[in-house]
Amino acid sequence: MLGKFGILIAILVLVLLFFLVISLGAGAFSKSNVKPETKKYLKSVNILLIIIALVGAILVLFI
């Protein structure tokens, strides 16, 4: 079984993969101009992912 830090690393890797997939799908890494709606969407997703990472870290540290 994974220890505390193994679970924390797994959560952070999943959050990073989720960020990459959403950013690629929204076209954040493309060379063309990104629409303001897309920038707002990506900002909201980034905030959500930060909250998920923080909650996951807090929960893992209290296990």
C-alpha positions as CSV (number, residue, x, y, z in Angstrom):
1,M,0.0,0.0,0.0
2,L,1.0,3.6,-0.5
3,G,2.0,5.7,2.4
4,K,0.9,9.2,3.1
5,F,3.3,10.8,0.7
6,G,2.6,8.3,-2.0
7,I,-1.0,9.2,-1.9
8,L,-0.2,12.9,-1.9
9,I,2.1,12.4,-4.9
10,A,-0.7,10.5,-6.7
11,I,-3.2,13.2,-6.0
12,L,-0.8,15.9,-7.3
13,V,0.1,13.9,-10.4
14,L,-3.6,13.4,-11.2
15,V,-4.3,17.2,-10.7
16,L,-1.4,18.0,-13.0
17,L,-2.6,15.6,-15.7
18,F,-6.1,17.0,-15.4
19,F,-4.7,20.5,-15.9
20,L,-2.7,19.5,-18.9
21,V,-5.7,17.7,-20.6
22,I,-8.1,20.6,-20.0
23,S,-5.5,23.2,-21.1
24,L,-4.8,21.3,-24.3
25,G,-8.5,20.8,-25.0
26,A,-9.1,24.5,-24.5
27,G,-6.2,25.5,-26.7
28,A,-4.2,27.3,-24.1
29,F,-0.9,26.1,-25.6
30,S,-1.8,27.0,-29.2
31,K,-0.1,29.8,-31.0
32,S,-3.3,31.5,-32.0
33,N,-5.1,34.1,-29.8
34,V,-7.1,32.6,-26.9
35,K,-10.6,34.0,-26.5
36,P,-11.4,36.0,-23.3
37,E,-14.1,33.4,-22.4
38,T,-11.5,30.6,-22.6
39,K,-9.1,32.6,-20.4
40,K,-11.8,33.0,-17.8
41,Y,-12.7,29.3,-18.0
42,L,-9.0,28.3,-17.6
43,K,-8.6,30.7,-14.7
44,S,-11.6,29.1,-13.0
45,V,-10.3,25.6,-13.7
46,N,-6.9,26.5,-12.2
47,I,-8.6,27.8,-9.0
48,L,-10.6,24.6,-8.8
49,L,-7.5,22.5,-9.2
50,I,-5.6,24.4,-6.6
51,I,-8.4,23.9,-4.2
52,I,-8.5,20.2,-4.9
53,A,-4.7,19.9,-4.4
54,L,-4.9,21.8,-1.1
55,V,-7.8,19.8,0.2
56,G,-6.1,16.6,-0.8
57,A,-2.9,17.6,0.9
58,I,-4.7,18.6,4.1
59,L,-6.6,15.3,4.1
60,V,-3.5,13.2,3.5
61,L,-1.6,14.9,6.3
62,F,-4.4,14.2,8.8
63,I,-4.7,10.5,7.9
